[in-house]
Amino acid sequence: MSTTLCSRDLTALRKIRTLPELLTQHLARAPERVLYRVYDALERDWQPLTAADVARAVAAWRRAFAAVGDLHRGDRMAMLLPNSIEAVYFDQSVLANAMIPVPLHAVDTPNSSAFILKDAGAKVLVTNKLLKWKQIREVADFPDLKLVVITDDANCDDLTADIPVMTLESFLARGEGRLLPADQPMSEDLAAIVYTSGTTGNPKGVMLTHVNVLANVRAIIESVPFGDDETWLSFLPFSHTLERTTSYYISLALGHTTAFNRSIATLAEDIRTVRPTCLMAVPRVYEMIHQKFKDQVAKKGEVAEHLFNWVEETGWRRFARENGLSVEEKPRAMAKNLVADLVDDRIVRDFRALFGDRTHILFSGGAPLNPSVSKTFAAFGMPILQGYGLTETSPAISVGRVGANDPTSVGKVLPSFEVRLGDGGELQVRGPSVMVGYWHREEATAEVLSADGWFKTGDVAEIDERGLVRITGRIKEIIVTSTGEKVPPADLEAAIESDRLFSQSLVLGDNRPFIAALAVVNPDAWGDFCTELDLDPKDPASLSDPRAVKAALRRIRMATADFPNYGIPRQVALVSEPWTVDNGLLTPTMKKKRRLITEKHSAQIDLMYEALSSKKTSESGEKGISKLKERVRAAVRKKESRFCRVN
């Protein structure tokens, strides 16, 4: 076997100063090492790409960029691509030419993409479809943009346009025979300007250097027991910073193999074929898999559900013991060995098969992971290592550890960071992975980054005696009711979504007298729910039927029973349309756009609060009338009594 970097020997990795060296190190060490597997539609098979293959392709891209002309060190090059080998070629060639990649979100809106292109002053855009460029072009003018390259479409060259367009084939052809640029990147140069998702307002460009990114890569490798021959399946775009760091940079650093998922529609098939050992996903992916599997179990009847719960309980106890977590022992735990033997073929194997037969490292990041989902995965032998961080920290600040993995936490802080809790319990960090600032946003930078390097995350956190970090909410998202109670919404929403009836939820109550919730119903569970209530699940009116609302609220109160009484929702509005990136209610990294969701459902929200207020007023009025009647009756009785005595 070719000699590669070992995850437990960081000597070679510590000598690397720039990101292009993650690739070039293998040319001397193991040029025939397979770094990527790419699906060839013509051959209908996965083709291997060695380190030497990748280096040749990157050199061709470097020469093509040089042929554009009038490009200089530090110029910004934009990429709007799905995860693909072309995204790797783009990134490596731009970095090696001492220029700055600007990854755009592959599923973002044309308006947002146009804003980033203009704000960054991008000179070249590389995207996969001509239609994407046409949609962006309709939105704005781009005085800095010199060229657009289309990777997937053929015969779309238009060199006479005000902003020339050419195919990837034409782009690469123009670079043939040219010398490689002489400029070389330096460790303090910017390695990317990554725009934050922007849950409110326009996104800000986060400036990350080679030092920032490499420090994070090394810290994660020190904290996770990677093997020497891992296989990654990458399906999140490289605009997702944790995907970029894990499936791309860490994989490349350690000489692992990364395969690129063809599409979300083929994800299950690609998992079976590629048989990944490592997988990085956002919580929503794990939550959908978890929900789908539980729905399948529920359809098999009460016996199957009972068995599933028993297996989960047994597996969770085992996981808890292995990770130093307290767990309540129950009488039926005595049968755990018998259950484990019975279930291995029936439930656990089916669940594990969803990820292939070799997957042993699952990462989650980008948003909070529902602890109940994480618990199921852990119980079935597929523990998820939840990571926490921000684009501004390159991105990981903490990650779950094998042997100390607590689903209610986001793991331990990486060894490269100092941490402290500031005002209001805000988590603040300092270390080599912290950004140098926001692109052309000095005031915004000063708001979050102190002169001595402490970065304010904006997240409220707790750190326990074991060093485990728990994020309890966003400072700006903490709900303060009109009665002065403070309620962090994230944990409350996770609890609501632990009930399979609710696929998404949003907790409300800022400046209101009580907490309420919006809940998107799970279509499969909604059908069963309506059947029990003698309602038609296809009738939109069923969502607001008093019987459905009352029963749903009862389930929400059960799911949130462990929260303080003032934090338990007292009203709920049910909706059927999920919140997605496509309808603009989730960011590309799957975070809820709380303000937009609230605006979309403002009428229902107002009705919730008005209904309960009216009910209270009505009840108050009825009580007042009852008291008045009772006082009248008492006065009459007193008068009658006095009359009787006189007579």
C-alpha positions as CSV (number, residue, x, y, z in Angstrom):
1,M,0.0,0.0,0.0
2,S,1.2,3.5,-0.8
3,T,2.5,5.5,2.2
4,T,0.1,8.3,3.2
5,L,-0.3,10.6,6.1
6,C,-1.5,8.9,9.2
7,S,-4.2,10.6,11.2
8,R,-2.1,10.0,14.4
9,D,1.1,11.4,12.9
10,L,0.7,15.1,12.1
11,T,4.4,15.8,11.5
12,A,4.0,16.1,7.8
13,L,0.8,18.1,8.0
14,R,2.3,20.6,10.4
15,K,4.9,21.5,7.7
16,I,2.2,22.5,5.2
17,R,1.7,26.2,4.9
18,T,-0.9,26.7,2.1
19,L,-3.9,24.7,0.9
20,P,-2.5,23.7,-2.5
21,E,0.2,21.7,-0.7
22,L,-2.5,19.3,0.5
23,L,-2.5,18.0,-3.0
24,T,1.1,18.4,-4.1
25,Q,2.4,16.6,-1.0
26,H,1.0,13.3,-2.5
27,L,2.9,13.7,-5.8
28,A,6.2,12.9,-4.1
29,R,4.6,10.5,-1.5
30,A,2.1,8.5,-3.5
31,P,1.2,9.9,-6.9
32,E,-1.0,6.9,-7.7
33,R,-3.1,7.2,-4.6
34,V,-6.8,7.4,-5.5
35,L,-8.1,10.7,-4.2
36,Y,-11.4,10.9,-5.9
37,R,-14.1,8.7,-7.5
38,V,-16.3,10.4,-10.1
39,Y,-19.3,8.9,-11.8
40,D,-18.9,8.6,-15.6
41,A,-22.4,8.7,-17.2
42,L,-21.2,7.3,-20.5
43,E,-19.4,4.3,-18.9
44,R,-22.1,4.1,-16.2
45,D,-19.4,3.5,-13.6
46,W,-17.3,5.2,-11.0
47,Q,-13.9,6.2,-12.3
48,P,-10.9,6.7,-10.0
49,L,-8.7,9.8,-10.1
50,T,-5.2,9.6,-8.7
51,A,-3.2,12.4,-7.1
52,A,-1.2,12.7,-10.4
53,D,-4.5,12.9,-12.4
54,V,-5.8,15.7,-10.2
55,A,-2.5,17.6,-10.4
56,R,-2.6,17.5,-14.2
57,A,-6.1,18.8,-14.3
58,V,-5.4,21.5,-11.8
59,A,-2.4,22.6,-13.9
60,A,-4.7,22.9,-17.0
61,W,-7.1,25.1,-15.0
62,R,-4.2,27.2,-13.8
63,R,-3.1,27.9,-17.3
64,A,-6.6,28.6,-18.4
65,F,-7.0,31.3,-15.7
66,A,-3.7,32.8,-16.8
67,A,-5.0,33.0,-20.4
68,V,-7.9,35.2,-19.3
69,G,-5.5,38.1,-19.0
70,D,-5.4,41.0,-16.6
71,L,-5.9,38.9,-13.6
72,H,-3.7,39.6,-10.6
73,R,-2.7,38.3,-7.2
74,G,-5.6,38.6,-4.8
75,D,-8.3,38.8,-7.4
76,R,-11.6,37.1,-6.6
77,M,-12.8,34.1,-8.6
78,A,-16.4,33.0,-8.0
79,M,-17.7,29.5,-8.1
80,L,-21.4,28.5,-8.3
81,L,-21.2,24.7,-8.6
82,P,-22.6,21.6,-6.9
83,N,-20.1,19.4,-5.1
84,S,-18.1,17.9,-8.0
85,I,-14.5,17.3,-9.2
86,E,-14.8,20.6,-11.1
87,A,-15.2,22.4,-7.8
88,V,-11.9,20.9,-6.6
89,Y,-10.1,21.8,-9.8
90,F,-11.5,25.4,-9.5
91,D,-10.5,25.8,-5.9
92,Q,-7.0,24.3,-6.2
93,S,-6.1,26.2,-9.3
94,V,-7.4,29.6,-8.0
95,L,-5.5,29.1,-4.8
96,A,-2.3,28.0,-6.5
97,N,-2.5,31.1,-8.7
98,A,-2.5,33.2,-5.5
99,M,-6.1,34.4,-6.1
100,I,-9.1,34.1,-3.9
101,P,-12.0,31.6,-4.3
102,V,-15.5,32.9,-3.6
103,P,-17.9,29.9,-3.3
104,L,-21.5,30.8,-3.9
105,H,-24.3,28.7,-2.5
106,A,-25.4,26.3,-5.2
107,V,-29.1,26.5,-4.2
108,D,-29.2,30.2,-3.5
109,T,-31.4,32.7,-5.2
110,P,-30.3,34.8,-8.2
111,N,-30.6,38.0,-6.2
112,S,-28.3,36.6,-3.4
113,S,-25.8,35.3,-5.9
114,A,-25.8,38.7,-7.7
115,F,-25.2,40.5,-4.5
116,I,-22.2,38.3,-3.6
117,L,-20.6,38.7,-7.1
118,K,-20.9,42.5,-6.9
119,D,-19.8,42.7,-3.3
120,A,-16.7,40.6,-3.8
121,G,-15.8,42.3,-7.1
122,A,-15.4,38.8,-8.7
123,K,-13.5,38.8,-12.0
124,V,-14.5,35.3,-13.2
125,L,-17.6,33.2,-12.5
126,V,-17.5,29.4,-13.0
127,T,-21.0,27.7,-12.9
128,N,-22.5,24.5,-14.2
129,K,-25.5,25.8,-16.2
130,L,-26.0,28.6,-18.6
131,L,-29.5,29.2,-17.2
132,K,-28.1,30.0,-13.8
133,W,-26.0,32.7,-15.3
134,K,-28.9,34.1,-17.3
135,Q,-31.0,34.3,-14.2
136,I,-28.3,36.1,-12.3
137,R,-27.5,38.4,-15.2
138,E,-31.1,39.6,-15.3
139,V,-30.8,40.9,-11.7
140,A,-27.9,43.3,-11.9
141,D,-24.9,44.7,-13.8
142,F,-21.4,43.4,-12.9
143,P,-18.7,45.9,-13.8
144,D,-15.8,43.8,-12.5
145,L,-16.8,40.5,-14.1
146,K,-14.7,39.6,-17.1
147,L,-15.7,36.0,-18.0
148,V,-18.3,33.4,-17.2
149,V,-17.3,29.7,-17.7
150,I,-20.1,27.0,-18.0
151,T,-19.0,23.5,-17.0
152,D,-21.9,21.3,-18.0
153,D,-23.6,22.8,-21.1
154,A,-22.1,22.6,-24.6
155,N,-22.2,25.0,-27.5
156,C,-22.9,28.1,-25.4
157,D,-19.9,30.2,-26.2
158,D,-20.7,33.8,-26.6
159,L,-17.5,35.9,-26.8
160,T,-19.3,38.9,-28.2
161,A,-21.5,39.5,-25.1
162,D,-20.7,42.4,-22.8
163,I,-19.6,39.7,-20.3
164,P,-18.2,36.8,-22.5
165,V,-19.4,33.3,-21.9
166,M,-17.5,30.1,-22.8
167,T,-17.8,26.4,-22.2
168,L,-15.3,24.6,-19.9
169,E,-13.8,23.0,-23.0
170,S,-13.1,26.3,-24.7
171,F,-11.8,27.8,-21.4
172,L,-9.2,25.0,-21.0
173,A,-8.3,25.0,-24.7
174,R,-7.2,28.7,-24.4
175,G,-4.7,27.7,-21.7
176,E,-2.9,25.0,-23.7
177,G,0.8,25.6,-24.2
178,R,1.0,28.4,-21.6
179,L,3.4,28.5,-18.7
180,L,2.0,28.2,-15.2
181,P,1.8,31.5,-13.4
182,A,4.8,32.5,-11.3
183,D,2.8,33.8,-8.4
184,Q,2.7,31.5,-5.4
185,P,0.3,31.8,-2.4
186,M,1.6,32.8,1.0
187,S,0.2,31.4,4.3
188,E,-1.3,34.7,5.3
189,D,-3.0,35.2,2.0
190,L,-6.8,34.9,1.9
191,A,-7.8,31.3,1.0
192,A,-11.5,32.2,0.6
193,I,-14.2,34.8,1.1
194,V,-17.2,32.8,2.2
195,Y,-20.4,34.6,2.5
196,T,-22.6,33.8,5.5
197,S,-26.0,32.5,4.8
198,G,-27.7,35.7,6.0
199,T,-30.8,34.7,8.1
200,T,-31.5,38.5,8.2
201,G,-30.2,41.1,5.7
202,N,-27.5,40.7,3.1
203,P,-24.8,38.1,3.7
204,K,-21.3,39.2,4.8
205,G,-18.1,38.0,3.2
206,V,-15.9,36.1,5.8
207,M,-12.2,36.4,5.0
208,L,-10.3,33.2,5.8
209,T,-6.6,32.8,5.3
210,H,-4.6,29.6,4.6
211,V,-3.5,29.7,8.2
212,N,-7.1,29.8,9.4
213,V,-8.3,26.8,7.4
214,L,-5.2,24.6,8.0
215,A,-5.3,25.2,11.7
216,N,-8.9,24.0,11.7
217,V,-8.1,21.0,9.6
218,R,-5.3,20.0,11.9
219,A,-7.4,20.5,15.1
220,I,-10.2,18.2,13.8
221,I,-7.8,15.5,12.7
222,E,-6.3,15.6,16.2
223,S,-9.8,15.1,17.7
224,V,-11.3,12.4,15.5
225,P,-9.9,8.9,15.0
226,F,-9.7,8.8,11.2
227,G,-8.1,5.8,9.6
228,D,-5.6,5.9,6.8
229,D,-8.0,4.6,4.1
230,E,-11.3,6.3,4.6
231,T,-13.8,6.9,1.9
232,W,-16.1,10.0,1.9
233,L,-19.3,10.6,0.1
234,S,-19.7,14.3,-0.5
235,F,-23.1,15.7,-1.3
236,L,-23.2,19.1,0.3
237,P,-21.8,22.0,-1.8
238,F,-18.4,23.4,-0.9
239,S,-20.1,26.7,0.0
240,H,-21.0,24.8,3.2
241,T,-17.9,25.5,5.2
242,L,-17.9,22.3,7.3
243,E,-18.4,20.2,4.2
244,R,-15.5,22.1,2.5
245,T,-13.2,21.4,5.6
246,T,-14.1,17.8,6.1
247,S,-15.0,16.0,2.9
248,Y,-12.6,18.1,0.9
249,Y,-9.6,19.5,2.9
250,I,-9.4,16.8,5.6
251,S,-9.8,14.0,3.1
252,L,-7.1,15.5,0.8
253,A,-4.8,16.1,3.8
254,L,-4.9,12.5,4.8
255,G,-5.0,10.9,1.4
256,H,-8.5,9.6,1.7
257,T,-10.8,9.0,-1.2
258,T,-13.8,11.3,-1.8
259,A,-16.7,10.3,-4.1
260,F,-19.2,12.9,-5.3
261,N,-22.9,12.1,-5.0
262,R,-24.6,12.5,-8.4
263,S,-27.7,14.0,-7.0
264,I,-30.0,13.9,-4.0
265,A,-32.3,11.6,-6.0
266,T,-29.5,9.0,-6.3
267,L,-28.1,9.4,-2.8
268,A,-29.3,6.1,-1.5
269,E,-28.0,4.2,-4.5
270,D,-24.6,6.1,-4.3
271,I,-24.3,5.1,-0.7
272,R,-24.8,1.5,-1.5
273,T,-22.3,1.6,-4.4
274,V,-19.6,3.8,-2.9
275,R,-19.8,2.3,0.6
276,P,-18.5,5.4,2.4
277,T,-16.8,5.2,5.8
278,C,-17.2,8.9,6.5
279,L,-20.2,11.1,5.9
280,M,-20.9,14.8,6.5
281,A,-24.5,16.0,6.5
282,V,-26.7,18.8,7.9
283,P,-29.2,17.9,10.7
284,R,-32.1,18.0,8.3
285,V,-30.8,15.1,6.4
286,Y,-30.5,12.9,9.5
287,E,-33.9,14.1,10.7
288,M,-35.6,13.1,7.4
289,I,-33.9,9.7,7.4
290,H,-34.9,9.2,11.1
291,Q,-38.5,10.2,10.4
292,K,-38.8,8.1,7.3
293,F,-37.5,5.0,9.1
294,K,-39.9,5.5,12.1
295,D,-42.8,6.0,9.6
296,Q,-41.9,2.7,8.0
297,V,-41.9,1.0,11.4
298,A,-45.2,2.6,12.4
299,K,-46.9,1.2,9.3
300,K,-45.9,-2.3,10.4
301,G,-48.1,-1.9,13.5
302,E,-47.8,-1.7,17.3
303,V,-45.7,-4.8,17.7
304,A,-43.0,-3.4,15.3
305,E,-43.1,0.0,17.1
306,H,-42.8,-1.8,20.5
307,L,-39.8,-3.8,19.3
308,F,-38.2,-0.6,17.8
309,N,-38.5,1.2,21.1
310,W,-37.2,-1.8,23.0
311,V,-34.1,-2.0,20.7
312,E,-33.5,1.7,20.9
313,E,-33.7,1.6,24.7
314,T,-31.3,-1.3,24.8
315,G,-28.9,0.2,22.4
316,W,-29.0,3.6,24.1
317,R,-28.1,2.0,27.5
318,R,-25.0,0.4,25.9
319,F,-24.0,3.6,24.2
320,A,-24.5,5.6,27.4
321,R,-22.2,3.2,29.4
322,E,-19.6,3.5,26.6
323,N,-19.7,7.3,26.8
324,G,-20.0,7.9,30.5
325,L,-23.6,9.0,30.4
326,S,-26.1,8.4,33.1
327,V,-29.0,6.2,32.1
328,E,-32.1,4.9,33.9
329,E,-32.0,1.1,34.2
330,K,-35.4,-0.6,33.7
331,P,-36.5,-4.1,34.5
332,R,-36.7,-5.2,30.9
333,A,-33.0,-4.3,30.5
334,M,-32.3,-7.8,31.8
335,A,-33.4,-9.1,28.4
336,K,-31.0,-6.9,26.4
337,N,-28.9,-9.8,25.1
338,L,-31.9,-11.7,23.8
339,V,-33.3,-8.5,22.2
340,A,-30.0,-7.7,20.6
341,D,-29.8,-11.1,19.0
342,L,-33.4,-11.0,17.8
343,V,-33.1,-7.5,16.4
344,D,-29.8,-7.5,14.7
345,D,-31.3,-9.0,11.6
346,R,-34.6,-7.2,11.8
347,I,-34.2,-3.5,12.7
348,V,-30.6,-2.6,13.4
349,R,-29.4,-4.1,10.1
350,D,-32.1,-2.3,8.2
351,F,-31.3,1.0,9.8
352,R,-27.5,0.6,9.3
353,A,-28.1,-0.4,5.6
354,L,-29.3,3.1,4.9
355,F,-25.7,4.2,5.2
356,G,-23.9,1.3,3.6
357,D,-22.0,-1.4,5.5
358,R,-18.8,0.5,6.3
359,T,-19.9,3.9,7.6
360,H,-18.4,4.5,11.0
361,I,-18.0,8.3,11.2
362,L,-21.0,10.5,10.8
363,F,-20.6,14.3,11.1
364,S,-23.4,16.8,11.6
365,G,-23.1,20.5,11.5
366,G,-24.6,23.8,10.3
367,A,-27.6,23.8,12.7
368,P,-28.6,22.1,16.0
369,L,-29.3,18.4,15.7
370,N,-32.4,17.1,17.5
371,P,-31.1,15.0,20.5
372,S,-33.8,12.4,20.0
373,V,-32.5,11.8,16.4
374,S,-29.0,11.6,17.6
375,K,-30.1,9.2,20.3
376,T,-31.6,6.8,17.8
377,F,-28.5,6.8,15.6
378,A,-26.3,6.1,18.7
379,A,-28.6,3.3,19.9
380,F,-28.4,1.6,16.5
381,G,-24.6,1.7,16.4
382,M,-24.4,4.8,14.2
383,P,-23.3,7.6,16.6
384,I,-23.2,11.1,15.1
385,L,-20.4,13.4,15.9
386,Q,-22.0,16.8,16.2
387,G,-19.8,19.7,15.3
388,Y,-20.4,23.3,16.2
389,G,-18.9,26.4,14.7
390,L,-19.4,29.3,12.3
391,T,-18.0,30.3,9.0
392,E,-16.1,33.0,10.9
393,T,-14.1,30.2,12.7
394,S,-13.1,28.2,9.7
395,P,-15.6,26.7,10.8
396,A,-15.4,24.1,13.7
397,I,-15.1,25.2,17.3
398,S,-16.1,22.0,18.9
399,V,-16.8,18.4,17.9
400,G,-18.1,15.3,19.5
401,R,-15.5,12.7,20.7
402,V,-15.6,9.0,20.4
403,G,-16.0,7.7,24.0
404,A,-17.3,11.1,25.2
405,N,-20.2,11.7,22.9
406,D,-23.2,13.3,24.5
407,P,-26.1,13.9,22.0
408,T,-27.3,16.9,24.1
409,S,-24.0,18.7,23.5
410,V,-21.9,19.8,20.6
411,G,-18.8,18.1,21.9
412,K,-15.6,19.4,23.3
413,V,-13.7,22.5,22.2
414,L,-11.0,21.8,19.6
415,P,-7.4,22.1,21.0
416,S,-6.6,25.1,18.9
417,F,-9.2,27.4,20.7
418,E,-9.4,29.3,23.9
419,V,-12.9,29.8,25.1
420,R,-14.8,32.0,27.6
421,L,-18.3,33.0,28.4
422,G,-19.1,36.7,28.1
423,D,-22.1,38.8,28.9
424,G,-25.3,36.9,29.0
425,G,-23.4,33.6,28.7
426,E,-22.2,34.4,25.2
427,L,-19.6,31.9,23.9
428,Q,-16.4,33.7,22.8
429,V,-13.4,32.1,21.2
430,R,-9.8,33.0,20.3
431,G,-7.4,31.0,18.1
432,P,-5.7,30.6,14.8
433,S,-8.9,29.6,13.0
434,V,-10.7,32.9,13.7
435,M,-11.3,35.0,10.6
436,V,-9.4,38.1,9.8
437,G,-12.6,40.0,9.4
438,Y,-15.6,40.7,7.0
439,W,-14.8,41.8,3.5
440,H,-15.1,45.6,3.3
441,R,-17.1,45.7,6.6
442,E,-14.8,47.2,9.2
443,E,-17.6,48.3,11.5
444,A,-19.3,44.8,11.4
445,T,-15.9,43.2,12.1
446,A,-15.3,45.4,15.1
447,E,-18.7,44.4,16.5
448,V,-17.7,40.8,16.8
449,L,-13.9,40.7,16.8
450,S,-11.9,42.4,19.6
451,A,-8.5,44.0,19.1
452,D,-6.9,41.1,21.1
453,G,-8.6,38.4,18.9
454,W,-11.7,37.3,20.9
455,F,-14.6,36.5,18.5
456,K,-18.2,36.8,19.8
457,T,-20.2,33.9,18.4
458,G,-23.6,35.3,19.3
459,D,-24.5,32.0,20.8
460,V,-25.4,31.4,24.5
461,A,-23.6,28.4,25.8
462,E,-22.9,26.3,28.9
463,I,-19.7,24.3,29.4
464,D,-19.9,21.4,31.9
465,E,-17.2,19.9,34.1
466,R,-16.3,17.4,31.4
467,G,-15.7,20.3,28.9
468,L,-18.8,19.5,26.9
469,V,-20.4,22.5,25.2
470,R,-24.1,23.1,25.1
471,I,-25.6,25.8,22.9
472,T,-28.8,27.1,24.5
473,G,-29.7,29.7,22.0
474,R,-28.8,32.8,20.0
475,I,-28.5,36.0,21.9
476,K,-30.5,37.8,19.2
477,E,-33.0,35.0,19.0
478,I,-33.8,34.6,22.7
479,I,-37.5,35.2,23.1
480,V,-38.4,37.6,25.8
481,T,-42.1,37.5,26.6
482,S,-44.1,40.5,27.7
483,T,-44.0,39.1,31.2
484,G,-40.2,39.2,31.2
485,E,-39.5,35.5,30.8
486,K,-36.5,34.5,28.6
487,V,-37.0,31.4,26.4
488,P,-34.3,30.1,24.1
489,P,-36.2,28.6,21.1
490,A,-33.8,26.0,19.7
491,D,-34.1,23.3,22.5
492,L,-37.9,23.9,22.6
493,E,-38.2,23.4,18.9
494,A,-36.1,20.2,19.0
495,A,-38.3,18.8,21.7
496,I,-41.5,19.5,19.6
497,E,-39.9,17.9,16.6
498,S,-39.1,14.8,18.6
499,D,-42.8,14.0,18.0
500,R,-43.1,12.4,14.5
501,L,-46.3,14.4,13.9
502,F,-44.2,17.6,13.5
503,S,-41.4,17.7,10.9
504,Q,-40.6,21.4,11.6
505,S,-41.5,24.0,14.2
506,L,-40.9,27.6,15.1
507,V,-41.5,28.9,18.7
508,L,-43.0,32.4,19.1
509,G,-43.6,34.8,21.9
510,D,-41.3,37.8,21.7
511,N,-43.2,40.7,23.5
512,R,-46.2,38.5,23.7
513,P,-47.9,37.3,26.9
514,F,-47.1,33.6,26.3
515,I,-45.2,31.1,24.1
516,A,-46.9,29.7,21.0
517,A,-45.7,27.5,18.1
518,L,-46.0,27.1,14.4
519,A,-45.7,23.5,13.4
520,V,-45.3,21.9,10.0
521,V,-47.0,18.5,10.0
522,N,-45.4,15.3,8.7
523,P,-47.6,14.1,5.9
524,D,-47.4,10.4,6.8
525,A,-48.1,11.0,10.5
526,W,-50.8,13.6,9.7
527,G,-52.9,11.0,7.9
528,D,-53.0,8.7,10.9
529,F,-53.6,11.6,13.2
530,C,-56.6,12.8,11.2
531,T,-58.0,9.3,11.0
532,E,-58.1,9.0,14.8
533,L,-60.0,12.3,14.9
534,D,-62.4,11.5,12.0
535,L,-61.0,14.3,9.9
536,D,-60.0,14.4,6.2
537,P,-56.2,14.9,6.0
538,K,-56.5,16.2,2.5
539,D,-58.9,18.9,3.5
540,P,-56.9,22.1,4.3
541,A,-59.6,23.0,6.9
542,S,-58.5,20.1,9.0
543,L,-55.3,22.0,9.9
544,S,-57.4,24.6,11.8
545,D,-60.1,22.2,13.1
546,P,-60.4,22.7,16.9
547,R,-60.1,18.9,17.4
548,A,-56.8,18.8,15.5
549,V,-55.4,21.9,17.2
550,K,-56.4,20.7,20.7
551,A,-54.9,17.2,20.1
552,A,-51.7,18.6,18.5
553,L,-51.3,21.0,21.5
554,R,-51.7,18.1,23.9
555,R,-48.8,16.3,22.1
556,I,-46.6,19.4,22.1
557,R,-47.2,19.8,25.8
558,M,-46.1,16.2,26.4
559,A,-43.0,16.6,24.3
560,T,-42.0,19.8,26.2
561,A,-43.0,18.7,29.6
562,D,-39.5,19.0,31.0
563,F,-39.4,22.7,30.2
564,P,-40.4,25.4,32.7
565,N,-44.1,26.0,32.6
566,Y,-43.7,29.5,31.1
567,G,-41.7,28.0,28.2
568,I,-44.4,25.4,27.2
569,P,-46.4,26.5,24.2
570,R,-50.0,27.4,25.0
571,Q,-51.2,27.6,21.4
572,V,-50.2,26.0,18.1
573,A,-50.9,26.8,14.4
574,L,-50.6,23.8,12.1
575,V,-49.3,24.2,8.5
576,S,-48.7,21.7,5.7
577,E,-46.2,23.4,3.5
578,P,-42.6,22.7,4.7
579,W,-40.0,25.5,5.0
580,T,-37.4,25.0,2.4
581,V,-34.5,26.7,0.6
582,D,-36.5,26.8,-2.6
583,N,-39.4,28.8,-1.0
584,G,-36.9,31.1,0.7
585,L,-37.7,30.1,4.3
586,L,-34.4,28.2,5.0
587,T,-30.9,29.4,4.3
588,P,-28.7,27.3,2.0
589,T,-27.3,25.7,5.2
590,M,-30.8,24.8,6.3
591,K,-31.2,27.4,9.1
592,K,-34.7,28.8,9.6
593,K,-35.2,32.3,8.4
594,R,-37.3,33.2,11.5
595,R,-38.4,36.6,10.4
596,L,-39.6,35.5,7.0
597,I,-41.4,32.5,8.4
598,T,-43.1,34.7,10.9
599,E,-44.1,37.2,8.2
600,K,-45.5,34.4,6.0
601,H,-47.7,33.0,8.8
602,S,-48.4,36.4,10.4
603,A,-52.2,36.0,10.0
604,Q,-52.2,32.6,11.8
605,I,-49.9,33.9,14.5
606,D,-52.2,36.9,15.2
607,L,-55.2,34.6,15.3
608,M,-53.5,32.3,17.9
609,Y,-52.9,35.1,20.3
610,E,-56.3,36.8,19.6
611,A,-58.1,33.5,20.2
612,L,-56.6,32.8,23.6
613,S,-56.9,36.5,24.6
614,S,-60.6,36.4,23.6
615,K,-61.1,33.2,25.4
616,K,-59.6,34.7,28.5
617,T,-61.7,37.8,28.2
618,S,-64.8,35.7,27.7
619,E,-63.9,33.5,30.6
620,S,-63.2,36.6,32.7
621,G,-66.5,38.1,31.7
622,E,-68.4,34.9,32.4
623,K,-66.8,34.7,35.8
624,G,-67.7,38.3,36.5
625,I,-71.3,37.7,35.6
626,S,-71.4,34.6,37.7
627,K,-70.0,36.4,40.7
628,L,-72.5,39.3,40.2
629,K,-75.4,36.8,40.0
630,E,-74.2,35.0,43.1
631,R,-74.0,38.3,45.0
632,V,-77.6,39.2,43.9
633,R,-78.8,35.7,44.9
634,A,-77.0,36.1,48.3
635,A,-78.6,39.5,48.8
636,V,-82.0,38.1,48.0
637,R,-81.6,35.2,50.4
638,K,-80.4,37.6,53.1
639,K,-83.4,39.8,52.6
640,E,-85.8,36.9,52.5
641,S,-84.3,35.5,55.7
642,R,-84.7,38.9,57.5
643,F,-88.4,39.1,56.2
644,C,-89.1,35.6,57.5
645,R,-87.7,36.5,61.0
646,V,-89.8,39.7,61.2
647,N,-93.0,37.7,60.4
